[in-house]
Amino acid sequence: MPQKVTINRLTLSAFRNYDHASLNLDGRHVVLTGENGAGKTNLLEAISFFSPGRGLRRAVYADVGKQGADAGFSIFAEVDGMDGTVEIGTGLLPGSETASRRVRINATDAKSADELLDHLRILWLTPAMDGLFTGGASDRRRFIDRLVLSLDPTHGRRASDFERSMKMRNKLLEEGRYDADWIGAIEKQMAGLGVAMKMARSELVSLLAHLADRDGSGSAFPSADLSLTGFLDGMEGLPALDLEDQYIELLQQGRYRDQAAGRTLEGPHRTDLNVLHRDKKIEAGLCSTGEQKALLTGLVLAHAQLTANLTGAAPILLLDEIAAHFDMRRRASLFDLIDQLGGQAFMTGTDRHLFEALGERALQLTVSNGSINVSS
Ligand SMILES: Nc1ncnc2c1ncn2[C@@H]1O[C@H](COP(=O)(O)OP(=O)(O)OP(=O)(O)O)[C@@H](O)[C@H]1O
C-alpha cells in the first residue's frame, strides 16, 4: 500500500473570493458542496498551487489575489506524509511586481516549486478537461505531456529544446539558402530530442494502458485501449538510434515540402493520443458525455495509481464537479476506486446527495460566498 499523504490544515488569505479561510481536516476525503460561484473550485485551485506550475486553471498569478485587495495572496498547508509533518506555503507578497510566486517549505524559501514534489503530488480532473477526446490533438498531447512531466521532470526541457531546434530549422528553410552541414546538425539534434520525447510518451502510455485495463475488476469505469500516432508510427520496437536515423531521413527528404509548408510536418509535435472504448470498440470522441467522463476519470485514476506505484506515495486528488455526470453505480464505484488508491481526495459538487455513498469516509463541507463550514 502506498504511503498516505494528507492535507490536515489549510489556510487561504486574499485568494480569489476568500478573504480568509482556515480549515482543520482530519485525513478523510473532503466533499465541498455549495451553490454556483460559492468558491468550491477556488479552494481546489488553491490546493493545486502546491504543485509546480500555474494550478488547475493555468492562472496568471496577478488574477488570483482577491480583487480589490492589493493583489497579494497566500496559501498555507500542513501536510502529513513521507517525512512526517511538513508546512508548505505559496503566494505573492502584497504589491509584488514579480510574476513568479514564492514557495516556502518548513519556513524556508524553496529554490523552485519542483521541491514541493518531494512532499506531495497533486492530480486534478476539472470540467475544462471534458472536451479532451473531441478537441484538437494539441489538447491530448498536452494531457500526455503533463502526465509524463509529473513523473519525469526532464521532459519539459526536452520538449522546449526540440521546439527551439525546430524553429531554427524552419527559419533556415524559410530563408532558402542554408548550409547543408548546419541544417543537418540541427536535424540530428531534433532527432535525438524527438525520439526521446516519443519514447517517454510511449512508456507512459503503455504503463497507463495497463492500469486503465479494468477488465474483470467489476469497476464501472470502462477499460480503454490507448495508442500514440502521428510520429514514426509502427516503429515502436526499434532501438532509439534506429528511430533517430529514420527521423533524420524523413527530415532530410521533407526539406522542400516543409519549406513550401512553412513548417516542419514530421515530428513529436504531430503526436496524438488515441483512446478507444474497449467494450464498445469505438473511439472515445464518439462516446456519450457520461461515457467520455468515465473514460477520462479512468485515465486520471490510472495516472494516480501509476504515481503511487512509482513514488511510493498516494497523490492528492482534486476532482471538480465529479459526480454530476455519473449514475449511482458509477459514483459508488468511483468512491471505492478512490479509496483503493489510499490517498486523500477533494471533491466538489452542487448537490450533497450525490456524495451520500461516501458516508463517513468523507468530511462534508459547505461553501458559501467565500466561507466554509462543516455541513450539518
Ligand atoms: N481574483 C478574484 N477576486 C475575487 N473574486 C474572485 C476572483 N476570481 C474569481 N472570483 C470569484 O469566485 C467565484 C467563483 O468561484 P468558484 O469558481 O470557486 O465557484 P464554484 O463554487 O466552483 O462554482 P460552480 O459550481 O459554478 O463551478 C466567482 O463569483 C468569481 O467572481
PDBQT file of the ligand as one rigid body, heavy atoms in Angstrom, charges set to zero:
ROOT
HETATM    1  N1  LIG A 401      -9.479  37.338  -8.018  1.00  0.00    +0.000 N 
HETATM    2  C1  LIG A 401     -10.724  37.224  -7.567  1.00  0.00    +0.000 A 
HETATM    3  N2  LIG A 401     -11.163  38.034  -6.575  1.00  0.00    +0.000 NA
HETATM    4  C2  LIG A 401     -12.413  37.927  -6.088  1.00  0.00    +0.000 A 
HETATM    5  N3  LIG A 401     -13.324  37.029  -6.510  1.00  0.00    +0.000 NA
HETATM    6  C3  LIG A 401     -12.936  36.196  -7.490  1.00  0.00    +0.000 A 
HETATM    7  C4  LIG A 401     -11.644  36.252  -8.073  1.00  0.00    +0.000 A 
HETATM    8  N4  LIG A 401     -11.548  35.286  -9.016  1.00  0.00    +0.000 NA
HETATM    9  C5  LIG A 401     -12.757  34.668  -9.054  1.00  0.00    +0.000 A 
HETATM   10  N5  LIG A 401     -13.587  35.213  -8.131  1.00  0.00    +0.000 N 
HETATM   11  C6  LIG A 401     -14.970  34.823  -7.837  1.00  0.00    +0.000 C 
HETATM   12  O1  LIG A 401     -15.008  33.473  -7.362  1.00  0.00    +0.000 OA
HETATM   13  C7  LIG A 401     -16.297  32.944  -7.675  1.00  0.00    +0.000 C 
HETATM   14  C8  LIG A 401     -16.173  31.616  -8.373  1.00  0.00    +0.000 C 
HETATM   15  O2  LIG A 401     -15.753  30.692  -7.502  1.00  0.00    +0.000 OA
HETATM   16  P1  LIG A 401     -15.631  29.179  -7.967  1.00  0.00    +0.000 P 
HETATM   17  O3  LIG A 401     -15.231  29.070  -9.381  1.00  0.00    +0.000 OA
HETATM   18  O4  LIG A 401     -14.816  28.535  -6.939  1.00  0.00    +0.000 OA
HETATM   19  O5  LIG A 401     -17.164  28.748  -7.855  1.00  0.00    +0.000 OA
HETATM   20  P2  LIG A 401     -17.769  27.303  -7.659  1.00  0.00    +0.000 P 
HETATM   21  O6  LIG A 401     -18.282  27.211  -6.258  1.00  0.00    +0.000 OA
HETATM   22  O7  LIG A 401     -16.817  26.268  -8.099  1.00  0.00    +0.000 OA
HETATM   23  O8  LIG A 401     -18.993  27.426  -8.647  1.00  0.00    +0.000 OA
HETATM   24  P3  LIG A 401     -19.600  26.478  -9.769  1.00  0.00    +0.000 P 
HETATM   25  O9  LIG A 401     -20.476  25.497  -9.052  1.00  0.00    +0.000 OA
HETATM   26  O10 LIG A 401     -20.395  27.446 -10.580  1.00  0.00    +0.000 OA
HETATM   27  O11 LIG A 401     -18.469  25.862 -10.527  1.00  0.00    +0.000 OA
HETATM   28  C9  LIG A 401     -16.960  33.859  -8.674  1.00  0.00    +0.000 C 
HETATM   29  O12 LIG A 401     -18.014  34.537  -8.036  1.00  0.00    +0.000 OA
HETATM   30  C10 LIG A 401     -15.845  34.783  -9.092  1.00  0.00    +0.000 C 
HETATM   31  O13 LIG A 401     -16.310  36.051  -9.412  1.00  0.00    +0.000 OA
ENDROOT
TORSDOF 0
